[in-house]
Amino acid sequence: MTQEKVIDAKKAVPWIIFLIFFAVLNETVFNVSTPAIAKQYAITPTGVSWVLTTFIIFFGIGSVIYGRLSDIFSLKKLIVAGIVIYSIGSALGFLLQAWYPAVIFARAVQGAGASAIPALIMVVVARYFSPSDRGKIFGILTSTVSFAIAVGPVVGGFVSSTLHWTYLFIIPLFTLISIPFFRQILPEEKRKEGSVDILGAVLVAFSVAGITVYLSFPHWYYLAASVVLFIWFVAHIRRAKEPFIEPALFRNKLLRGGLIVGFLIFCTVMGIMFVIPLMLATVNDLSTSMIGLILFPGAICAVVFGTIGGNLADKKGNNFVVYIGMGLLFVSLAAIALTVGHSPWLISAALLPTYVGFSFIQTALANRVSLTLEVHETGVGMGLFNLISFISGAVGTALVAKLLDGGMMEFYKNPILNTIKAVPYSNLLLIFAAVVIISALFYKQIFGKKLYTA
């Protein structure tokens, strides 16, 4: 790396933190407002889930695409384009708030723009920061992402209760402030050789969207379209010169196992994050601001324990941390299932192990998956792992909404519950706990029984 390409870390880090914070904040800032959104538009949990699902789908697909684009096009131009697209989506959401389909479209545009920011900032750090600065800055980025996800529900609750939930669309406009800095600090780059498998990316995106739509609106043709698109995608990447996802990766048994476990756990946790605000609003009749306060302690724990989990993984091994995380997650879900309808602060306390457990699993599982890859496969393989996490979040949110809408969660009334309203939520949480056990058993089968192993 030449000296003129090294960025001054002291000048760049504050702006990087600023931009990452406002980009990631939108993953969770709408969570506590879903009851208010459902009430305003008179829609079901399935309908309102699209406010979250749409953003997640476009954010996940976009993250992989921008990573590939950064190998060809100027980072400076891509980051500015991402910020502008993000802001356009935000402005559209606020201006067209009277029509719910327009709100969903705006969330799609937001996701497409916001996805550029974390993906490209990681490339900026790897490409333009001196080796002595990189480790520290990557650590700061991880903490910033965790903090943004943690405070999202609190910010969302405060804005929604003080002003109106539609003002949440205004928040991303602050990212425009950073454009002059990035235009000044990043070097000019010429277009490089290479191509982006746009068809492959589109096929993945529409295949995932088809599954998600089917979960919300179970018409056979949505599922059929999704299956056809996925088969087309598989055939395409076998022939493409530079495929969106390298087929050889799927022959890696450990990678496949890690992706499956990741899918199950991320699907479960995103389902929990979607259902808890609805549960607190329906069963406990809480306001959005109060829901944000209930979620806040656990979310902050995720910030702290993410680092602790990483240190434990280095000392005790990834398996040790994954098993602890799954144990905490199971205990937490069982406790919440038994306390639904009682004091919301009991729910807040029971959520602490959920956040801690997930932060442990997220840290150690990502590290474990990375160890299954060859050096030349790391970028694409971890990109696939991140894509699976986003997709599973979208599927989990849509699936939970459908289960609640269909009345399928009222099959058992726990005698401990003190209100009939709590029944579907309690049963759903018990199913989540069972999925965690299945995930732990599958992980044990794939990665071995030893606790103290990488």
ChimeraX attribute file (.defattr): number of C-alpha atoms within 10 A of each C-alpha:
attribute: neighborCount
match mode: 1-to-1
recipient: residues
	/A:1	10
	/A:2	7
	/A:3	9
	/A:4	8
	/A:5	15
	/A:6	17
	/A:7	20
	/A:8	13
	/A:9	16
	/A:10	9
	/A:11	11
	/A:12	16
	/A:13	16
	/A:14	10
	/A:15	17
	/A:16	23
	/A:17	18
	/A:18	15
	/A:19	24
	/A:20	21
	/A:21	24
	/A:22	21
	/A:23	26
	/A:24	24
	/A:25	25
	/A:26	26
	/A:27	20
	/A:28	21
	/A:29	27
	/A:30	24
	/A:31	26
	/A:32	33
	/A:33	31
	/A:34	24
	/A:35	21
	/A:36	19
	/A:37	23
	/A:38	17
	/A:39	11
	/A:40	11
	/A:41	13
	/A:42	11
	/A:43	14
	/A:44	16
	/A:45	24
	/A:46	23
	/A:47	20
	/A:48	23
	/A:49	25
	/A:50	26
	/A:51	23
	/A:52	26
	/A:53	26
	/A:54	22
	/A:55	25
	/A:56	28
	/A:57	26
	/A:58	24
	/A:59	28
	/A:60	26
	/A:61	25
	/A:62	24
	/A:63	24
	/A:64	22
	/A:65	21
	/A:66	25
	/A:67	21
	/A:68	21
	/A:69	19
	/A:70	21
	/A:71	16
	/A:72	17
	/A:73	17
	/A:74	17
	/A:75	24
	/A:76	20
	/A:77	15
	/A:78	18
	/A:79	26
	/A:80	21
	/A:81	17
	/A:82	22
	/A:83	27
	/A:84	19
	/A:85	19
	/A:86	28
	/A:87	25
	/A:88	17
	/A:89	25
	/A:90	27
	/A:91	19
	/A:92	19
	/A:93	28
	/A:94	18
	/A:95	14
	/A:96	15
	/A:97	17
	/A:98	13
	/A:99	11
	/A:100	18
	/A:101	14
	/A:102	16
	/A:103	23
	/A:104	21
	/A:105	19
	/A:106	28
	/A:107	28
	/A:108	26
	/A:109	23
	/A:110	32
	/A:111	31
	/A:112	27
	/A:113	29
	/A:114	36
	/A:115	28
	/A:116	28
	/A:117	28
	/A:118	22
	/A:119	21
	/A:120	22
	/A:121	20
	/A:122	16
	/A:123	16
	/A:124	18
	/A:125	23
	/A:126	16
	/A:127	15
	/A:128	20
	/A:129	21
	/A:130	18
	/A:131	13
	/A:132	8
	/A:133	15
	/A:134	17
	/A:135	14
	/A:136	10
	/A:137	19
	/A:138	15
	/A:139	11
	/A:140	15
	/A:141	21
	/A:142	14
	/A:143	19
	/A:144	22
	/A:145	19
	/A:146	23
	/A:147	20
	/A:148	24
	/A:149	22
	/A:150	25
	/A:151	21
	/A:152	27
	/A:153	31
	/A:154	26
	/A:155	22
	/A:156	27
	/A:157	27
	/A:158	23
	/A:159	20
	/A:160	23
	/A:161	16
	/A:162	12
	/A:163	11
	/A:164	15
	/A:165	22
	/A:166	20
	/A:167	16
	/A:168	22
	/A:169	24
	/A:170	14
	/A:171	18
	/A:172	24
	/A:173	17
	/A:174	14
	/A:175	21
	/A:176	14
	/A:177	13
	/A:178	15
	/A:179	17
	/A:180	10
	/A:181	12
	/A:182	18
	/A:183	15
	/A:184	10
	/A:185	15
	/A:186	18
	/A:187	15
	/A:188	12
	/A:189	12
	/A:190	9
	/A:191	10
	/A:192	12
	/A:193	8
	/A:194	12
	/A:195	13
	/A:196	16
	/A:197	19
	/A:198	12
	/A:199	15
	/A:200	22
	/A:201	19
	/A:202	15
	/A:203	21
	/A:204	21
	/A:205	20
	/A:206	16
	/A:207	24
	/A:208	23
	/A:209	23
	/A:210	21
	/A:211	21
	/A:212	27
	/A:213	21
	/A:214	21
	/A:215	22
	/A:216	23
	/A:217	15
	/A:218	13
	/A:219	11
	/A:220	9
	/A:221	11
	/A:222	18
	/A:223	21
	/A:224	15
	/A:225	17
	/A:226	23
	/A:227	16
	/A:228	12
	/A:229	21
	/A:230	20
	/A:231	13
	/A:232	15
	/A:233	21
	/A:234	15
	/A:235	13
	/A:236	17
	/A:237	18
	/A:238	14
	/A:239	10
	/A:240	14
	/A:241	11
	/A:242	14
	/A:243	19
	/A:244	24
	/A:245	22
	/A:246	16
	/A:247	13
	/A:248	9
	/A:249	15
	/A:250	13
	/A:251	9
	/A:252	11
	/A:253	13
	/A:254	18
	/A:255	23
	/A:256	17
	/A:257	17
	/A:258	21
	/A:259	24
	/A:260	18
	/A:261	21
	/A:262	24
	/A:263	22
	/A:264	20
	/A:265	27
	/A:266	24
	/A:267	26
	/A:268	25
	/A:269	21
	/A:270	21
	/A:271	24
	/A:272	22
	/A:273	18
	/A:274	25
	/A:275	24
	/A:276	22
	/A:277	25
	/A:278	25
	/A:279	22
	/A:280	24
	/A:281	20
	/A:282	15
	/A:283	19
	/A:284	17
	/A:285	13
	/A:286	17
	/A:287	19
	/A:288	29
	/A:289	20
	/A:290	20
	/A:291	28
	/A:292	26
	/A:293	18
	/A:294	24
	/A:295	27
	/A:296	19
	/A:297	17
	/A:298	20
	/A:299	26
	/A:300	19
	/A:301	21
	/A:302	26
	/A:303	22
	/A:304	15
	/A:305	18
	/A:306	24
	/A:307	17
	/A:308	16
	/A:309	27
	/A:310	21
	/A:311	15
	/A:312	16
	/A:313	24
	/A:314	14
	/A:315	14
	/A:316	15
	/A:317	20
	/A:318	27
	/A:319	24
	/A:320	22
	/A:321	29
	/A:322	27
	/A:323	20
	/A:324	18
	/A:325	26
	/A:326	24
	/A:327	18
	/A:328	20
	/A:329	29
	/A:330	22
	/A:331	17
	/A:332	23
	/A:333	26
	/A:334	19
	/A:335	21
	/A:336	24
	/A:337	27
	/A:338	19
	/A:339	20
	/A:340	27
	/A:341	26
	/A:342	17
	/A:343	10
	/A:344	20
	/A:345	13
	/A:346	15
	/A:347	23
	/A:348	18
	/A:349	17
	/A:350	21
	/A:351	28
	/A:352	21
	/A:353	24
	/A:354	27
	/A:355	27
	/A:356	28
	/A:357	28
	/A:358	24
	/A:359	27
	/A:360	30
	/A:361	28
	/A:362	21
	/A:363	22
	/A:364	28
	/A:365	23
	/A:366	17
	/A:367	18
	/A:368	21
	/A:369	21
	/A:370	19
	/A:371	14
	/A:372	17
	/A:373	18
	/A:374	10
	/A:375	10
	/A:376	8
	/A:377	15
	/A:378	15
	/A:379	15
	/A:380	18
	/A:381	23
	/A:382	19
	/A:383	21
	/A:384	21
	/A:385	23
	/A:386	19
	/A:387	21
	/A:388	21
	/A:389	23
	/A:390	25
	/A:391	25
	/A:392	28
	/A:393	28
	/A:394	29
	/A:395	28
	/A:396	27
	/A:397	29
	/A:398	30
	/A:399	22
	/A:400	25
	/A:401	24
	/A:402	22
	/A:403	18
	/A:404	18
	/A:405	15
	/A:406	10
	/A:407	10
	/A:408	12
	/A:409	19
	/A:410	18
	/A:411	10
	/A:412	10
	/A:413	15
	/A:414	14
	/A:415	9
	/A:416	12
	/A:417	17
	/A:418	13
	/A:419	13
	/A:420	12
	/A:421	16
	/A:422	24
	/A:423	22
	/A:424	21
	/A:425	26
	/A:426	27
	/A:427	21
	/A:428	22
	/A:429	26
	/A:430	18
	/A:431	17
	/A:432	24
	/A:433	23
	/A:434	15
	/A:435	17
	/A:436	23
	/A:437	16
	/A:438	15
	/A:439	19
	/A:440	19
	/A:441	14
	/A:442	16
	/A:443	22
	/A:444	16
	/A:445	11
	/A:446	16
	/A:447	18
	/A:448	11
	/A:449	13
	/A:450	11
	/A:451	17
	/A:452	13
	/A:453	16
	/A:454	17
